[in-house]
Amino acid sequence: MRIDKFLKVSRIIKRRTVAQEACDKGRIDINGRAVKPSKEIKEGDVVTVGFGGESLKFKVLSTDEKAGNKNPASMYEILN
C-alpha cells in the first residue's frame, strides 16, 4: 500500500491530498529516509510524521485496507 493511502486509511492524516503534500514537503520518513507519496510500505516499517514542531513515530503492523475500516488503530503501534 502507498504511504499516502496508508496515512489516510489509518486516520493518522485526515485526507490523502494532505498526506501527499506532507510527503512532498519532506515531513514523512520511512526507516529514516524522506519519501514520496508513491512509496510502498510493508509491515515492520518505522514511519515518522512531522506535525509542526511535534512528530509521531510508529511501526506499521498491517497494510490491510479492510482492517483499517473497522479499527484503524490496529494498523500501527506508536513508538516513543
Secondary structure, 3 states (H helix, E strand, C coil): CEHHHHHHHCCCCCCHHHHHHHHHCCCEEECCEECCCCCECCCCCEEEEEECCEEEEEEECCCCHHHHHHCHHHHEEEEC
